[in-house]
Amino acid sequence: MNRLLTRAALPALGLVGLLSLSACTAAEPGRDPNPNHTKAVEISVSANSPEQLILGEVYAQTLQELGRSTNLSIVDTPHATSRLDRLRSGETDMIIGCTGVFLHTLDPVRAEELAGEIAADEVEDPFDEAYREFIGALPGNIISPDPSSAQACAEEAREKQAPDLPRSVVPVYKRELFDRTELVELTAVTRLLTTEDIATLVDSAAEESSASRAVAAWLG
């Protein structure tokens, strides 16, 4: 993927408002910088999932292009439950997963109810509703941007016996971790990801024996 595509997406994501806010911020003398915006970002991914490795690299390299330091922590935590636990406990700053699986982890009762409503054709937009329910179930100090159209986490959903829900890719991170420029870019790259992109990147990483090189070529 050419990085110019991501840059081109910025106006649609509120760049004008961002520039106005930046100008106002710059005009405030004595404003203390937020230490959360300068720390190295710890991104935790599962060692057992090629998808996780690829997605971790996508977000790590996106942040690095903005000058933000990142550490990609590859850990033996195959399920969303353990990744969320690491995020809530402060062991990591950012994880990546899928809306339906995260919702099942955070609120299994509501996940089952929603799956039934979708199966009964009672939900106008299942993808949007799964995302909204997932956001509503997150702890107050953890947030996520708009979801990707990319669908992933099929193996994880099977292993956890999660109900049949949309599995839109989303990064999840600590509130106040990123500045506005970083948030705009993270949202842009999330929206640009497709299911086909992830499958292609997984295949390329296997061929090259390097997720990092495959993602770097895709980001251009």
VOMI-568699 format. One record per residue (C-alpha): x negated, y, z; residue number from 1. Coordinates in steps of 0.2 Angstrom, whole numbers, plus 5000, padded with zeros to 4 digits. Example, Ala and Ser with C-alpha at 12.3 -4.5 7.8 and 13.67 -1.06 7.14 Angstrom:
residues 2
<site><east>4938</east><north>4978</north><up>5039</up><nr>1</nr></site>
<site><east>4932</east><north>4995</north><up>5036</up><nr>2</nr></site>
//
This chain:
residues 220
<site><east>5000</east><north>5000</north><up>5000</up><nr>1</nr></site>
<site><east>4993</east><north>5017</north><up>4995</up><nr>2</nr></site>
<site><east>4992</east><north>5028</north><up>5011</up><nr>3</nr></site>
<site><east>4999</east><north>5042</north><up>5000</up><nr>4</nr></site>
<site><east>5016</east><north>5034</north><up>5001</up><nr>5</nr></site>
<site><east>5015</east><north>5035</north><up>5020</up><nr>6</nr></site>
<site><east>5010</east><north>5054</north><up>5018</up><nr>7</nr></site>
<site><east>5024</east><north>5056</north><up>5006</up><nr>8</nr></site>
<site><east>5037</east><north>5050</north><up>5019</up><nr>9</nr></site>
<site><east>5032</east><north>5063</north><up>5031</up><nr>10</nr></site>
<site><east>5044</east><north>5077</north><up>5026</up><nr>11</nr></site>
<site><east>5059</east><north>5065</north><up>5027</up><nr>12</nr></site>
<site><east>5054</east><north>5061</north><up>5045</up><nr>13</nr></site>
<site><east>5054</east><north>5079</north><up>5051</up><nr>14</nr></site>
<site><east>5037</east><north>5086</north><up>5047</up><nr>15</nr></site>
<site><east>5044</east><north>5104</north><up>5046</up><nr>16</nr></site>
<site><east>5050</east><north>5103</north><up>5064</up><nr>17</nr></site>
<site><east>5034</east><north>5095</north><up>5069</up><nr>18</nr></site>
<site><east>5023</east><north>5109</north><up>5061</up><nr>19</nr></site>
<site><east>5034</east><north>5122</north><up>5070</up><nr>20</nr></site>
<site><east>5033</east><north>5113</north><up>5086</up><nr>21</nr></site>
<site><east>5014</east><north>5112</north><up>5084</up><nr>22</nr></site>
<site><east>5013</east><north>5130</north><up>5081</up><nr>23</nr></site>
<site><east>5023</east><north>5134</north><up>5097</up><nr>24</nr></site>
<site><east>5012</east><north>5122</north><up>5107</up><nr>25</nr></site>
<site><east>4996</east><north>5130</north><up>5100</up><nr>26</nr></site>
<site><east>5002</east><north>5147</north><up>5106</up><nr>27</nr></site>
<site><east>5004</east><north>5141</north><up>5124</up><nr>28</nr></site>
<site><east>4987</east><north>5146</north><up>5133</up><nr>29</nr></site>
<site><east>4981</east><north>5135</north><up>5147</up><nr>30</nr></site>
<site><east>4992</east><north>5120</north><up>5142</up><nr>31</nr></site>
<site><east>4984</east><north>5105</north><up>5149</up><nr>32</nr></site>
<site><east>4981</east><north>5091</north><up>5136</up><nr>33</nr></site>
<site><east>4990</east><north>5075</north><up>5140</up><nr>34</nr></site>
<site><east>4978</east><north>5061</north><up>5144</up><nr>35</nr></site>
<site><east>4989</east><north>5048</north><up>5137</up><nr>36</nr></site>
<site><east>4986</east><north>5056</north><up>5120</up><nr>37</nr></site>
<site><east>4967</east><north>5053</north><up>5121</up><nr>38</nr></site>
<site><east>4965</east><north>5036</north><up>5129</up><nr>39</nr></site>
<site><east>4961</east><north>5021</north><up>5118</up><nr>40</nr></site>
<site><east>4977</east><north>5011</north><up>5114</up><nr>41</nr></site>
<site><east>4978</east><north>4993</north><up>5119</up><nr>42</nr></site>
<site><east>4988</east><north>4983</north><up>5107</up><nr>43</nr></site>
<site><east>4993</east><north>4966</north><up>5112</up><nr>44</nr></site>
<site><east>4996</east><north>4952</north><up>5099</up><nr>45</nr></site>
<site><east>4999</east><north>4933</north><up>5100</up><nr>46</nr></site>
<site><east>4984</east><north>4923</north><up>5095</up><nr>47</nr></site>
<site><east>4996</east><north>4909</north><up>5089</up><nr>48</nr></site>
<site><east>5005</east><north>4920</north><up>5076</up><nr>49</nr></site>
<site><east>4998</east><north>4926</north><up>5059</up><nr>50</nr></site>
<site><east>5012</east><north>4938</north><up>5058</up><nr>51</nr></site>
<site><east>5007</east><north>4946</north><up>5075</up><nr>52</nr></site>
<site><east>4989</east><north>4947</north><up>5070</up><nr>53</nr></site>
<site><east>4994</east><north>4956</north><up>5053</up><nr>54</nr></site>
<site><east>5006</east><north>4968</north><up>5062</up><nr>55</nr></site>
<site><east>4993</east><north>4972</north><up>5076</up><nr>56</nr></site>
<site><east>4980</east><north>4977</north><up>5062</up><nr>57</nr></site>
<site><east>4993</east><north>4987</north><up>5053</up><nr>58</nr></site>
<site><east>4997</east><north>4998</north><up>5068</up><nr>59</nr></site>
<site><east>4979</east><north>4998</north><up>5074</up><nr>60</nr></site>
<site><east>4972</east><north>5004</north><up>5058</up><nr>61</nr></site>
<site><east>4986</east><north>5017</north><up>5055</up><nr>62</nr></site>
<site><east>4981</east><north>5025</north><up>5072</up><nr>63</nr></site>
<site><east>4963</east><north>5024</north><up>5068</up><nr>64</nr></site>
<site><east>4965</east><north>5034</north><up>5052</up><nr>65</nr></site>
<site><east>4972</east><north>5048</north><up>5063</up><nr>66</nr></site>
<site><east>4957</east><north>5047</north><up>5074</up><nr>67</nr></site>
<site><east>4964</east><north>5037</north><up>5088</up><nr>68</nr></site>
<site><east>4954</east><north>5023</north><up>5096</up><nr>69</nr></site>
<site><east>4962</east><north>5006</north><up>5098</up><nr>70</nr></site>
<site><east>4958</east><north>4989</north><up>5105</up><nr>71</nr></site>
<site><east>4967</east><north>4975</north><up>5097</up><nr>72</nr></site>
<site><east>4969</east><north>4962</north><up>5111</up><nr>73</nr></site>
<site><east>4972</east><north>4944</north><up>5105</up><nr>74</nr></site>
<site><east>4980</east><north>4934</north><up>5119</up><nr>75</nr></site>
<site><east>4988</east><north>4918</north><up>5122</up><nr>76</nr></site>
<site><east>5006</east><north>4925</north><up>5124</up><nr>77</nr></site>
<site><east>5016</east><north>4917</north><up>5111</up><nr>78</nr></site>
<site><east>5033</east><north>4923</north><up>5116</up><nr>79</nr></site>
<site><east>5041</east><north>4941</north><up>5117</up><nr>80</nr></site>
<site><east>5044</east><north>4938</north><up>5136</up><nr>81</nr></site>
<site><east>5026</east><north>4937</north><up>5140</up><nr>82</nr></site>
<site><east>5022</east><north>4951</north><up>5129</up><nr>83</nr></site>
<site><east>5035</east><north>4962</north><up>5137</up><nr>84</nr></site>
<site><east>5029</east><north>4958</north><up>5154</up><nr>85</nr></site>
<site><east>5011</east><north>4963</north><up>5149</up><nr>86</nr></site>
<site><east>5018</east><north>4980</north><up>5143</up><nr>87</nr></site>
<site><east>5029</east><north>4983</north><up>5158</up><nr>88</nr></site>
<site><east>5015</east><north>4978</north><up>5170</up><nr>89</nr></site>
<site><east>5002</east><north>4990</north><up>5162</up><nr>90</nr></site>
<site><east>4991</east><north>4977</north><up>5155</up><nr>91</nr></site>
<site><east>4994</east><north>4983</north><up>5137</up><nr>92</nr></site>
<site><east>5000</east><north>4999</north><up>5129</up><nr>93</nr></site>
<site><east>5009</east><north>4993</north><up>5114</up><nr>94</nr></site>
<site><east>5017</east><north>4976</north><up>5107</up><nr>95</nr></site>
<site><east>5025</east><north>4972</north><up>5091</up><nr>96</nr></site>
<site><east>5040</east><north>4961</north><up>5088</up><nr>97</nr></site>
<site><east>5058</east><north>4960</north><up>5082</up><nr>98</nr></site>
<site><east>5074</east><north>4967</north><up>5087</up><nr>99</nr></site>
<site><east>5085</east><north>4952</north><up>5089</up><nr>100</nr></site>
<site><east>5071</east><north>4942</north><up>5098</up><nr>101</nr></site>
<site><east>5067</east><north>4957</north><up>5110</up><nr>102</nr></site>
<site><east>5086</east><north>4959</north><up>5114</up><nr>103</nr></site>
<site><east>5088</east><north>4940</north><up>5118</up><nr>104</nr></site>
<site><east>5073</east><north>4942</north><up>5130</up><nr>105</nr></site>
<site><east>5079</east><north>4958</north><up>5138</up><nr>106</nr></site>
<site><east>5098</east><north>4954</north><up>5139</up><nr>107</nr></site>
<site><east>5102</east><north>4936</north><up>5133</up><nr>108</nr></site>
<site><east>5120</east><north>4937</north><up>5138</up><nr>109</nr></site>
<site><east>5123</east><north>4953</north><up>5126</up><nr>110</nr></site>
<site><east>5112</east><north>4944</north><up>5113</up><nr>111</nr></site>
<site><east>5124</east><north>4929</north><up>5112</up><nr>112</nr></site>
<site><east>5139</east><north>4941</north><up>5112</up><nr>113</nr></site>
<site><east>5132</east><north>4951</north><up>5098</up><nr>114</nr></site>
<site><east>5128</east><north>4936</north><up>5088</up><nr>115</nr></site>
<site><east>5146</east><north>4930</north><up>5090</up><nr>116</nr></site>
<site><east>5153</east><north>4947</north><up>5085</up><nr>117</nr></site>
<site><east>5142</east><north>4947</north><up>5069</up><nr>118</nr></site>
<site><east>5147</east><north>4929</north><up>5065</up><nr>119</nr></site>
<site><east>5165</east><north>4935</north><up>5066</up><nr>120</nr></site>
<site><east>5162</east><north>4949</north><up>5054</up><nr>121</nr></site>
<site><east>5166</east><north>4962</north><up>5068</up><nr>122</nr></site>
<site><east>5151</east><north>4972</north><up>5066</up><nr>123</nr></site>
<site><east>5149</east><north>4985</north><up>5052</up><nr>124</nr></site>
<site><east>5130</east><north>4986</north><up>5052</up><nr>125</nr></site>
<site><east>5122</east><north>4971</north><up>5061</up><nr>126</nr></site>
<site><east>5104</east><north>4977</north><up>5058</up><nr>127</nr></site>
<site><east>5108</east><north>4994</north><up>5066</up><nr>128</nr></site>
<site><east>5119</east><north>4987</north><up>5080</up><nr>129</nr></site>
<site><east>5105</east><north>4974</north><up>5085</up><nr>130</nr></site>
<site><east>5093</east><north>4989</north><up>5085</up><nr>131</nr></site>
<site><east>5104</east><north>5000</north><up>5096</up><nr>132</nr></site>
<site><east>5107</east><north>4986</north><up>5108</up><nr>133</nr></site>
<site><east>5089</east><north>4982</north><up>5109</up><nr>134</nr></site>
<site><east>5085</east><north>5000</north><up>5113</up><nr>135</nr></site>
<site><east>5098</east><north>5001</north><up>5126</up><nr>136</nr></site>
<site><east>5090</east><north>4986</north><up>5135</up><nr>137</nr></site>
<site><east>5073</east><north>4993</north><up>5136</up><nr>138</nr></site>
<site><east>5066</east><north>5000</north><up>5152</up><nr>139</nr></site>
<site><east>5066</east><north>5019</north><up>5153</up><nr>140</nr></site>
<site><east>5047</east><north>5021</north><up>5152</up><nr>141</nr></site>
<site><east>5046</east><north>5010</north><up>5136</up><nr>142</nr></site>
<site><east>5052</east><north>5016</north><up>5118</up><nr>143</nr></site>
<site><east>5052</east><north>5011</north><up>5100</up><nr>144</nr></site>
<site><east>5054</east><north>5020</north><up>5083</up><nr>145</nr></site>
<site><east>5067</east><north>5016</north><up>5070</up><nr>146</nr></site>
<site><east>5065</east><north>4998</north><up>5064</up><nr>147</nr></site>
<site><east>5058</east><north>4992</north><up>5048</up><nr>148</nr></site>
<site><east>5068</east><north>4983</north><up>5035</up><nr>149</nr></site>
<site><east>5055</east><north>4969</north><up>5036</up><nr>150</nr></site>
<site><east>5062</east><north>4953</north><up>5045</up><nr>151</nr></site>
<site><east>5050</east><north>4942</north><up>5054</up><nr>152</nr></site>
<site><east>5048</east><north>4932</north><up>5070</up><nr>153</nr></site>
<site><east>5058</east><north>4917</north><up>5063</up><nr>154</nr></site>
<site><east>5047</east><north>4904</north><up>5072</up><nr>155</nr></site>
<site><east>5048</east><north>4913</north><up>5088</up><nr>156</nr></site>
<site><east>5067</east><north>4914</north><up>5087</up><nr>157</nr></site>
<site><east>5067</east><north>4895</north><up>5084</up><nr>158</nr></site>
<site><east>5056</east><north>4892</north><up>5099</up><nr>159</nr></site>
<site><east>5066</east><north>4903</north><up>5111</up><nr>160</nr></site>
<site><east>5082</east><north>4896</north><up>5104</up><nr>161</nr></site>
<site><east>5087</east><north>4914</north><up>5101</up><nr>162</nr></site>
<site><east>5104</east><north>4917</north><up>5093</up><nr>163</nr></site>
<site><east>5106</east><north>4922</north><up>5075</up><nr>164</nr></site>
<site><east>5103</east><north>4940</north><up>5075</up><nr>165</nr></site>
<site><east>5093</east><north>4953</north><up>5064</up><nr>166</nr></site>
<site><east>5075</east><north>4952</north><up>5067</up><nr>167</nr></site>
<site><east>5069</east><north>4969</north><up>5061</up><nr>168</nr></site>
<site><east>5050</east><north>4972</north><up>5065</up><nr>169</nr></site>
<site><east>5047</east><north>4986</north><up>5078</up><nr>170</nr></site>
<site><east>5032</east><north>4992</north><up>5088</up><nr>171</nr></site>
<site><east>5036</east><north>4995</north><up>5106</up><nr>172</nr></site>
<site><east>5025</east><north>5006</north><up>5117</up><nr>173</nr></site>
<site><east>5024</east><north>5016</north><up>5133</up><nr>174</nr></site>
<site><east>5033</east><north>5033</north><up>5133</up><nr>175</nr></site>
<site><east>5021</east><north>5048</north><up>5131</up><nr>176</nr></site>
<site><east>5008</east><north>5037</north><up>5124</up><nr>177</nr></site>
<site><east>5007</east><north>5046</north><up>5107</up><nr>178</nr></site>
<site><east>5008</east><north>5064</north><up>5101</up><nr>179</nr></site>
<site><east>5020</east><north>5069</north><up>5088</up><nr>180</nr></site>
<site><east>5009</east><north>5067</north><up>5073</up><nr>181</nr></site>
<site><east>5005</east><north>5049</north><up>5078</up><nr>182</nr></site>
<site><east>5024</east><north>5046</north><up>5081</up><nr>183</nr></site>
<site><east>5028</east><north>5052</north><up>5064</up><nr>184</nr></site>
<site><east>5015</east><north>5041</north><up>5056</up><nr>185</nr></site>
<site><east>5020</east><north>5026</north><up>5066</up><nr>186</nr></site>
<site><east>5038</east><north>5028</north><up>5061</up><nr>187</nr></site>
<site><east>5033</east><north>5030</north><up>5042</up><nr>188</nr></site>
<site><east>5022</east><north>5014</north><up>5041</up><nr>189</nr></site>
<site><east>5036</east><north>5005</north><up>5051</up><nr>190</nr></site>
<site><east>5049</east><north>5010</north><up>5038</up><nr>191</nr></site>
<site><east>5038</east><north>5006</north><up>5023</up><nr>192</nr></site>
<site><east>5034</east><north>4988</north><up>5029</up><nr>193</nr></site>
<site><east>5044</east><north>4975</north><up>5020</up><nr>194</nr></site>
<site><east>5047</east><north>4956</north><up>5023</up><nr>195</nr></site>
<site><east>5037</east><north>4953</north><up>5006</up><nr>196</nr></site>
<site><east>5023</east><north>4964</north><up>5012</up><nr>197</nr></site>
<site><east>5021</east><north>4954</north><up>5028</up><nr>198</nr></site>
<site><east>5021</east><north>4937</north><up>5019</up><nr>199</nr></site>
<site><east>5008</east><north>4944</north><up>5006</up><nr>200</nr></site>
<site><east>4997</east><north>4950</north><up>5020</up><nr>201</nr></site>
<site><east>4998</east><north>4934</north><up>5029</up><nr>202</nr></site>
<site><east>4993</east><north>4924</north><up>5014</up><nr>203</nr></site>
<site><east>4979</east><north>4937</north><up>5010</up><nr>204</nr></site>
<site><east>4972</east><north>4936</north><up>5027</up><nr>205</nr></site>
<site><east>4971</east><north>4917</north><up>5026</up><nr>206</nr></site>
<site><east>4962</east><north>4918</north><up>5009</up><nr>207</nr></site>
<site><east>4949</east><north>4930</north><up>5016</up><nr>208</nr></site>
<site><east>4948</east><north>4923</north><up>5033</up><nr>209</nr></site>
<site><east>4951</east><north>4941</north><up>5039</up><nr>210</nr></site>
<site><east>4967</east><north>4950</north><up>5044</up><nr>211</nr></site>
<site><east>4957</east><north>4966</north><up>5046</up><nr>212</nr></site>
<site><east>4951</east><north>4966</north><up>5028</up><nr>213</nr></site>
<site><east>4968</east><north>4961</north><up>5021</up><nr>214</nr></site>
<site><east>4977</east><north>4975</north><up>5030</up><nr>215</nr></site>
<site><east>4963</east><north>4988</north><up>5025</up><nr>216</nr></site>
<site><east>4965</east><north>4984</north><up>5007</up><nr>217</nr></site>
<site><east>4984</east><north>4985</north><up>5009</up><nr>218</nr></site>
<site><east>4983</east><north>5002</north><up>5017</up><nr>219</nr></site>
<site><east>4971</east><north>5008</north><up>5004</up><nr>220</nr></site>
//
